[in-house]
Amino acid sequence: MAESSGRASVRLKRMISTRLSRKRSDVSAHHPRHQKPIILKGTFVVAVQNEGQSAAAAAKSASVQIYSGTEIDPKTGKGKLSDVAHLKGGKRKKNEGTETETLITYRIRIRVDLNFGTPLAFLIQNQHKKNRFYLQHASIETPSNQIIHFLCNSWIYPFKNTKSHRVFFSNTCYIPRETPRGLIELRKEESERMRGNGESGERKEWDRIYEYEVYNDLGDPQNPRPVLGRSRWHPYPRRLRTGRQPASSSMSSESRPESMLWSIYVPADERCSPKKLKELQSKAVQAFVYFVIPELKLLLEEDSDDEFQSFQEILNLFSPNRDRKVEGSFKDTIKNTLVPQLANAITRHASQKSPVHYPLPQIISENEWAWMDDMEFARQMVAGIHPLRIQRLKRFPPQSKNGVVSSIESTHIEHNLEGLTLLQALQEGRILILDHHDYLIPFLDRINTNEVCAYASRTLLLLRNDGMLKPLAIELSLPSFPLGNGNEEQRVFLPAEGGAEAALWQLAKAHVAANDNLYHQLISHWLHTHAVVEPFIIATRRQLSVMHPIHRILNPHFRDTIHINALARCILIDAEGILEKILLSGEISMEMSSELYKEWRFTEQGLPADLLKRGLAIEDPDVNNPAGIQFLLEDYPYATDGLEIWVAIKQWVKDFCSFFYKDDDAVKSDIELQAWWTEIQNVGHGDKRNETWWIRMTTLPNLVEALTTLIWIASAVHASLNYGQYVYSGYPPGRPTLCRQFIPDEGTHEFGEFLKDPDKFFLKMLPGRFEMSLAVALVEVLSQHACDEVYLGCQPSPEWIDNDEVRKRFAQFGEELKKIQTRILSRNNDARLRNRRGPAKMTYNLLYPNTTSSGSKGVTGRGIPNSISI
């Protein structure tokens, strides 16, 4: 019995010893000194041009460290940071869809401890002495086979230039209060770096600093222009600050870039791709050689006329058989006139044996004289390149803001109202007006110099029973002298079937078209899309982290815009720039756009609000109507197609935002979002601080409305105003940029000359050869889509966001856009919708979403790019 008890005691001691040993072993296994590291695998893809060996060399010098998003390093307060790894491998592959780009894939392996957490960011440094490289995307794979994606699309400059590393966050989005704890400090630091420290000095290409500036770089000592912005008299949206030295003539103005195109500062991530820039320059040179060079050669000949002598001569602009050689003394003239870079490109292209050939603009390709038709003239106000100005006439006769009453009388139009009385037509919303009066009158005394002859205009139209518009009357006005007495000289022109009255009517329509061209190019196109969007981009970069969901949804709609705007300040809207040369407003063009910016309200920029303001729709609170409005003008192609696009965008934005914001409090408590919206109103659009002009960022529906409006402007509105310019405006007589003669009064010598040959008078009234050919070249370049265009409903990468549900909702948006395309094609084939084609027999496709589905290239007159990218 005692022996048995002793054996039991020994067994018990052994069991206890074994258990204690196992416990000590378990503790030892979890002690850091005994942990086994885990391996993170990284893939980094660098894009280089085929000849870009310098970029590949720079990438091989790069070092990478990975941040944990979930585990904190107590010493730094940031996520744990891995050891350093260097890019290895360098496996090359042609980039599909491009001819000149190669993708180089580098791989790394980094050991981290078992408690490293989830990798959600990485740091990269370029140790090369002088070369940069373009990091397209990256991914990190964990031992559990989880892949974290990083959409980078950014230039990595040498550390010796930047003096700082680059941090990239994963494609997972977080509102600020949900930021993983390891990324909180990194998120703050990155936003502070983008805002800069306010130091003066010129920005360098490797800077990633976004600050605001006024438009103080448009003039030069020989051609001064007013500073636009931060002024009661000349308010304007802000642009990106470049920090160049003050101009010698004024400390308040910035000096011009030394080189016309390339030296102006734009953050590297905002720049157009090298391929796109090369393509854009090539298109501009081709168009200049094709359209402008022959006219310049003619103008340099002795006894040559500045105006075209016949309509056939204008058609010859599009002939491939003209003399486009640049040689001899003319070659010297080109070199002495233009900057060397442009002059050399022009002479090289002109020496080619087979220059590019441009087709006839669609406005005349089916019917050479369709542009003269009254119904086509009216149709383009609802289905042309500028369908945003027409509005319902609510009171007859029209009256200006200062009380001046129109001279159009009821007797002028009553016989043309299809049996309606004037009162009935007004009450039924059947009389419309294209109004270019009030904003022009104050400027006409300054415009009508230097061979420009412009009127302020009002055009009245009737909405016919068949849905088309019929012009009723045109009133052309001039300020009477002495100026400022509130009186005007007014003339009314009426449609006529033939004779002198019909010829005078054509002259009046040309003046209206010149006014509409001015408003289209300068206000609707430049100011209301390009200029007003730039402050939103700057504020987004400064206040919304790249991991913020609103940054993620907006980023595709900001692509290339800042760079395009910078180029525009160099060649289009600057003193002596192209717009000053071709538009009737000349050197006061930008000053006029500043005056009209005073009328701009963000709350009126969405399509439903715009149609309500112009009286072309009424509110419809029916819950089954997602747009919330009903048309008063049924056959209005821009509005019909546009409203479907608007509703689709809004549904997508709602689907996206509701995933990240569960209620209104989440919107109000988002510190980054609130800082962003406040900065837009008080700084970016600081001259428009009135709260009633802005949507209040206090509810989820308001956030959806604001984002929908912004995306609508950057995509659909810009597309509708830009990509049809050549097909609608490429034939100058139908849409002149200015007029050089007033319409003569009966009994004068000029009227006698007009009666002798009305066509010759009309041609003499048009812009000169150089201005007309330059305008055609410009609209041809602007109408072409870029080689790397990304269209509405598309993303540059399938891993643009690491969330399956959000990607699913975006795919639904894309599918809805495809359905809209089908419905647009169906409407274009509906013979009852006569405004879809008109006398010119050109269907309305400017809001057809995706031009790539048609397989077309070049000038298509269709397609909605995501952003203002040209």
Helices and strands as residue ranges (DSSP letters): H 2-30, G 32-34, E 38-49, H 53-60, E 62-72, E 79-81, E 85-86, E 88-94, E 101-112, E 119-126, E 133-141, E 147-156, H 159-162, E 166-169, G 176-178, G 181-183, H 184-195, E 212-213, E 239-240, E 246-247, E 250-254, G 268-270, H 274-287, I 288-292, H 293-300, H 311-315, G 316-318, H 328-337, H 340-350, H 362-365, G 370-372, H 374-383, E 391-392, H 410-413, G 414-416, H 422-427, E 431-436, G 441-443, H 444-447, E 456-463, E 469-479, E 488-493, H 499-518, I 519-531, H 532-543, H 549-554, G 555-558, H 561-571, H 578-582, G 586-588, H 589-597, G 602-604, H 607-613, E 617-619, E 629-631, H 637-660, H 664-668, H 671-679, I 680-684, G 691-693, H 700-712, I 713-717, H 718-722, H 725-729, G 732-734, H 749-756, H 758-765, H 769-782, H 804-828, G 834-836, G 851-854
